[in-house]
Amino acid sequence: MSDHPTTPWALAETADGQWHATPVLPGAPAPRGPRTTTATPAEAIRSAPAGTRWIWRSTAAVYPRLLAAGTRVERCYDIEDAEQLLLAHEGRSGEPRSAAAAWARLNDAPVPPDPPQRAAEPARAAAQDSLFDFFDPQPAAPLPLDALLAVHADQARRTAATAHPDRMRLLTASESAAFLVAAEMHRAGLPWRADVHRALLTELLGERYAGGGEPRRLAELTDRISAAFGRRVRPELPADVIKAFAEAGIRLRSTRRWAIQEVDHPAVAPLLEYKKLYRIYTAHGWSWLADWVREGRFRPEFIPGGTLTGRWVTNGGGALQIPKVIRRAVVADPGWRLVVADADQMEPRVLAAISRDPAFMEVAGRPEDLYTAISRQGFSGDRDKAKIAVLGAVYGQTSGDGLKNLAALRRRFPRAVAYVDDAARAGEEGRLVRTWLGRTCPPPAGAAEADEAGIPQERADAEDAGWTPGYASTNTRARGRFTRNFVVQGSAADWALVMLAALRQATAGMRAELVFFQHDEVIVHCPAEEAQAVAEAIRAAGELAGRITFGDTPVRFPFTTAVVECYADAK
């Protein structure tokens, strides 16, 4: 870090399409150095010392253009992402977060709304689960350099006023770095063999019929399902399936697997098989392949912090929901390897770190499976019971054996359980709840306000908790269950941001490319001779992120890492 220039530079586009860049002295509300004017952002970047931290409006708006010009940036500060984090921290979630809005607030001027979200292309909309859809705003009007610098100075003052300024600065810096990673992953792309994918689809679904109907295997299953009910049924329509079961004297409220797999009816087995294959057909079938794979690469748009907890989402393509069978199409280039790393029991380890429970931290620092270690702390060596107890603490188990196991966990690790209990209580009372670094979960919005905002559901964060983020919750206990999970899952997302920044820095001198990330998994595509060095870099990044994010604790953050040619072979 000592080799980096100490003076950041600011970069802004002008109304006529030129670019202004200038060095920024600490505390200066206006440029304090020669202002460079260039025709492209890449020229502006090259005018500054290597390693400069760049202050700009939006990484998503600037960095893809730099990468296309062959220019890589080591560090940046994303004004609009920082504004969103600060607004939430101040209890103002939902206010416009654009740089223009921040500038207007700073000058007591009318605050413009954020630019409208762009619509998804029809094919992409079909391929992406609607519960995970997230679309970046359309490009905003340029903000003058002086205005950008004034907003940055105001954000620095607001950050200094938070309860833990150093943590908030780390959150802002690491999420800004994450946007660099996201743009680089999009440009690199995940290696994808279209020929293997097509062969898989034919193997699983059978041949396609002329005219665009369902493939042979789905058509056969539809016939079997219809025969079992004694009438023609469309199994892709939940309402038709529920009606068919009702006609057979079986009442169902849902057609999800858990709702029908125990039902005693001859249609169940083919229906379950149909649902599994239909999901592949619609989400990763031939149409998806034609839309999303180009020149041997799948390039989704990764969006850091796309959910309340800070987990990433993707703009189309279903990148975070690739079925294991389809992973057989993810194959490294000849002579290259995929280094696939999964963080081991990440959320329980994060709970140990943020709760500062001495006994839990000691257990989470042992070089063994965490649940096995916990099982010897009051669970008679029963790993399953220990796991249920920990998940019960994180997700709010309130009945059955889980409640009994949670009581045992509370006796052994009282500070850890008290930490999530306090978060749940704060959520029930409508207070702001924060992750370790300061990402904030807002209080529930009014139903009318939320409906007008069109806020999407966030299944990954809320389905288990029983509360839909962004919508009014009449069940305060359900919201408490969400905030109980938020402080753990969100703090895990904090750790992941720092880990990615550290890994990006560690691999900067290699040919290796980060090509995929979701909340506890990272994939690096690299030459075979770099694979072991990359695996070691991932291990070191995890441990470094633990120290930087949570301080000096005994908690370990290990990975299970596989070096493979095919993604499906990693698990």
Secondary structure, 3 states (H helix, E strand, C coil): CCCCCCCCEEEEECCCCCEEEEECCCCCCCCCCCCEEECCHHHHHHCCCCCCEEEECCHHHHHHHHHHCCCCCCEEEEHHHHHHHHHHHCCCCCCCCCHHHHHHHHCCCCCCCCCCECCCCHHHHHHCCHHHCCCCECCCCCCCHHHHHHHHHHHHHHHHCCCCHHHHHHHHHHHHHHHHHHHHHHHHCEECCHHHHHHHHHHHHCCCCCCCCCCHHHHHHHHHHHHHHCCCCCCCCHHHHHHHHHHCCCCCCCCCHHHHCCCCCCCHHHHHHHHHHHHHHHHHCHHHHHHHEECCEECCEEECCCCCCCCCEEECCCHHHCCCCHHHHCECCCCEEEEEEEECCHHHHHHHHHHCCHHHHHHHCCCCCHHHHHHCCCCCCCHHHHHHHHHHHHHCCCCHHHHHHHHHHHHHCHHHHHHHHHHHHHHHCCCCEECCCCCEECCCCCHHHHHHHCCCCCHHHHCCCCCCCCCCCCCHHHHHHHHHHHHHHHHHHHHHHHHHHHHHHHCCCCCCEEEEEECCEEEEEEEHHHHHHHHHHHHHHHHHHHHHHHCCCCCCCCEEEEEECEHHHHC
